[in-house]
Amino acid sequence: MVLSAQEVADLSDRWFAARCAAEDVATAVAEGADAIELTELTATLVKLTRDAERLR
């Protein structure tokens, strides 16, 4: 599969957003966040990782 420069940049941006969301989850866990906050953060993480899987 060949990706254009723009597609590579977009993919990189999606993976960066997913990594940031994962760090948010880790921070929330470390700070003792409640179940509601963790549910919201993990839903965001799942959405962003699904988006990151999309190559085009």
Rosetta constraint file for C-alpha pairs under 8 A:
AtomPair CA 3 CA 7 HARMONIC 5.68 0.50
AtomPair CA 3 CA 8 HARMONIC 6.16 0.50
AtomPair CA 4 CA 8 HARMONIC 6.27 0.50
AtomPair CA 5 CA 9 HARMONIC 6.20 0.50
AtomPair CA 6 CA 10 HARMONIC 6.08 0.50
AtomPair CA 7 CA 11 HARMONIC 6.05 0.50
AtomPair CA 7 CA 55 HARMONIC 7.60 0.50
AtomPair CA 7 CA 56 HARMONIC 6.80 0.50
AtomPair CA 8 CA 12 HARMONIC 6.09 0.50
AtomPair CA 9 CA 13 HARMONIC 6.17 0.50
AtomPair CA 10 CA 14 HARMONIC 6.25 0.50
AtomPair CA 11 CA 15 HARMONIC 6.27 0.50
AtomPair CA 11 CA 52 HARMONIC 6.28 0.50
AtomPair CA 11 CA 54 HARMONIC 7.88 0.50
AtomPair CA 11 CA 55 HARMONIC 6.78 0.50
AtomPair CA 12 CA 16 HARMONIC 6.12 0.50
AtomPair CA 13 CA 17 HARMONIC 6.21 0.50
AtomPair CA 14 CA 18 HARMONIC 6.27 0.50
AtomPair CA 14 CA 48 HARMONIC 6.90 0.50
AtomPair CA 14 CA 49 HARMONIC 7.76 0.50
AtomPair CA 14 CA 51 HARMONIC 6.73 0.50
AtomPair CA 14 CA 52 HARMONIC 4.93 0.50
AtomPair CA 15 CA 19 HARMONIC 6.15 0.50
AtomPair CA 15 CA 48 HARMONIC 7.80 0.50
AtomPair CA 15 CA 49 HARMONIC 7.17 0.50
AtomPair CA 15 CA 52 HARMONIC 5.43 0.50
AtomPair CA 16 CA 20 HARMONIC 6.21 0.50
AtomPair CA 17 CA 21 HARMONIC 6.23 0.50
AtomPair CA 17 CA 48 HARMONIC 6.80 0.50
AtomPair CA 18 CA 22 HARMONIC 6.24 0.50
AtomPair CA 18 CA 45 HARMONIC 6.03 0.50
AtomPair CA 18 CA 48 HARMONIC 5.13 0.50
AtomPair CA 18 CA 49 HARMONIC 5.53 0.50
AtomPair CA 18 CA 52 HARMONIC 7.26 0.50
AtomPair CA 19 CA 23 HARMONIC 6.25 0.50
AtomPair CA 20 CA 24 HARMONIC 6.23 0.50
AtomPair CA 21 CA 25 HARMONIC 6.36 0.50
AtomPair CA 21 CA 41 HARMONIC 7.16 0.50
AtomPair CA 21 CA 44 HARMONIC 6.98 0.50
AtomPair CA 21 CA 45 HARMONIC 5.29 0.50
AtomPair CA 21 CA 48 HARMONIC 7.80 0.50
AtomPair CA 22 CA 26 HARMONIC 6.28 0.50
AtomPair CA 22 CA 42 HARMONIC 7.98 0.50
AtomPair CA 22 CA 45 HARMONIC 6.20 0.50
AtomPair CA 23 CA 27 HARMONIC 6.07 0.50
AtomPair CA 24 CA 28 HARMONIC 6.08 0.50
AtomPair CA 24 CA 41 HARMONIC 7.21 0.50
AtomPair CA 25 CA 29 HARMONIC 6.17 0.50
AtomPair CA 25 CA 38 HARMONIC 6.76 0.50
AtomPair CA 25 CA 41 HARMONIC 5.95 0.50
AtomPair CA 25 CA 42 HARMONIC 6.68 0.50
AtomPair CA 26 CA 30 HARMONIC 6.18 0.50
AtomPair CA 27 CA 31 HARMONIC 6.11 0.50
AtomPair CA 28 CA 32 HARMONIC 6.18 0.50
AtomPair CA 28 CA 33 HARMONIC 5.11 0.50
AtomPair CA 28 CA 37 HARMONIC 7.96 0.50
AtomPair CA 28 CA 38 HARMONIC 7.03 0.50
AtomPair CA 29 CA 33 HARMONIC 5.70 0.50
AtomPair CA 29 CA 38 HARMONIC 7.55 0.50
AtomPair CA 33 CA 37 HARMONIC 6.24 0.50
AtomPair CA 33 CA 38 HARMONIC 6.50 0.50
AtomPair CA 34 CA 38 HARMONIC 6.32 0.50
AtomPair CA 35 CA 39 HARMONIC 5.94 0.50
AtomPair CA 36 CA 40 HARMONIC 6.33 0.50
AtomPair CA 37 CA 41 HARMONIC 6.16 0.50
AtomPair CA 38 CA 42 HARMONIC 5.96 0.50
AtomPair CA 39 CA 43 HARMONIC 6.10 0.50
AtomPair CA 40 CA 44 HARMONIC 6.35 0.50
AtomPair CA 41 CA 45 HARMONIC 6.21 0.50
AtomPair CA 42 CA 46 HARMONIC 6.09 0.50
AtomPair CA 43 CA 47 HARMONIC 6.23 0.50
AtomPair CA 44 CA 48 HARMONIC 6.14 0.50
AtomPair CA 45 CA 49 HARMONIC 6.12 0.50
AtomPair CA 46 CA 50 HARMONIC 6.14 0.50
AtomPair CA 47 CA 51 HARMONIC 6.22 0.50
AtomPair CA 48 CA 52 HARMONIC 6.07 0.50
AtomPair CA 49 CA 53 HARMONIC 6.29 0.50
AtomPair CA 50 CA 54 HARMONIC 6.92 0.50
